[in-house]
Amino acid sequence: MTLDNGRWLRIPGPTPLHPRVVAAMQREMIPHRGPAMRDLLGRMLAKARQVHRTDDHVFVWPGTGSAGWEAAIVNLLSPGDRVVATVCGDFGERFASLGERFGLSVTRVTVPWGQAVTPEFFAATLGSVGAVKAVFITHNETSTGVTNPLPELARIARDAGGMVIVDAVSSAAGLPLEMDVWGLDWVISGSQKAWMCPPGLMIAGVSARAMDAAAESGYPRFFWDVRSMLKSTAAGSTPSTPPLSLLYAFDAALDVILEEGVEQVWQRHATLGERVREGIAALGLALFADSRFASDTVTAFQPALGMSAAELRELVRADSGIEIAVGQGEFADRVNRIGHMGWTDTPELDATLASLARGVDASLTPKLESARLRA
Ligand SMILES: *Cc1c(COP(=O)(O)O)cnc(C)c1O
């Protein structure tokens, strides 16, 4: 069995490219100052605002998700500012420690990996810290397959007067995300996750309140300065030469998403997430995330007893050519992960589950045999 068009790539990013995205990139360059660029940028950002559900701004920089953390910090904050950060896995920890490198006073709301940050715990921490300038919330923790209850956490943060900075790298265009209704100020994502594009674009939803904060920030910045970005995009261009092929890709991906419908895309991810979790549980493997907060874009689970995550990945690769991921941090070898975001549907996920079943069998057979011999 082979899966075409890169659909064997079942890691949580980069994700398979939609064929229309691939086709869109086969185009010539255009002048990045001129009418063609103005058209491309105008329609692309309008569509990106629709998917972010905002009437404020969406901007696109060359970069990745990690650049998004840095851009948010240097635009919205000043050295010494107090922030609270949710930490329920590797990405939350990276965002929090980046804040420390920039001289912010960071209070972590830490929960064990596999758990979500609950509104009660978050509110209690915010209450004990006092006034905060901003909160960092990981919407979907890709290292553990956990989705934090973002609308509730955002409301608590806003009530406490903090700006809401959201790492939506593995949720935007996959999970429900309502920038305006939920009051989110800076929403970070990267092209290679649910946007079904190649790596290389950092996408940021920016509220009007965040634009005001950018005028007050005490950090020096040039490339990430959202004020220059606003000025240029208003004039139909970007501050520096944009990665045009990636803009063509993102523009095409947005068409695909809007033709399916934003809510239909969310629903498809919910259905597929459920299917993957059921399939894994049916193999007798333990799901890693608290089931109440299980992610619909990435599923983490424990390999069969006595097996390492790298071993299971190798068995699946040898069986079907499908690439699944191992864990991160201290769970690197104790957890496997399957990505199901972006351009993805039932056939390739069922093929992945079937290959996983054969991998688990293959790993158990020698062990059962030696147990029989010992008996
Ligand atoms: C992938 C990911 C990142 C980092 O993105 P890069 O594009 O690799 O820099 C950050 N946060 C989350 C939640 C992610 O899934």
The ligand as a MOL file (V3000), in Angstrom:
LIG
                    3D

  0  0  0     0  0            999 V3000
M  V30 BEGIN CTAB
M  V30 COUNTS 15 15 0 0 0
M  V30 BEGIN ATOM
M  V30 1 C 5.2070 23.4160 15.8650 0
M  V30 2 C 4.8850 24.2640 17.0570 0
M  V30 3 C 5.6620 25.3760 17.4250 0
M  V30 4 C 6.9630 25.7200 16.7820 0
M  V30 5 O 6.8290 25.9810 15.4860 0
M  V30 6 P 8.1040 26.0590 14.5060 0
M  V30 7 O 7.3850 26.3640 13.2480 0
M  V30 8 O 8.7430 24.7250 14.5350 0
M  V30 9 O 8.9670 27.1560 14.9750 0
M  V30 10 C 5.2410 26.1440 18.4810 0
M  V30 11 N 4.1290 25.8460 19.1730 0
M  V30 12 C 3.3680 24.7800 18.8670 0
M  V30 13 C 2.1580 24.5130 19.6820 0
M  V30 14 C 3.7220 23.9620 17.7930 0
M  V30 15 O 2.9640 22.9000 17.4940 0
M  V30 END ATOM
M  V30 BEGIN BOND
M  V30 1 1 1 2
M  V30 2 1 2 3
M  V30 3 2 2 14
M  V30 4 1 3 4
M  V30 5 2 3 10
M  V30 6 1 4 5
M  V30 7 1 5 6
M  V30 8 2 6 7
M  V30 9 1 6 8
M  V30 10 1 6 9
M  V30 11 1 10 11
M  V30 12 2 11 12
M  V30 13 1 12 13
M  V30 14 1 12 14
M  V30 15 1 14 15
M  V30 END BOND
M  V30 END CTAB
M  END
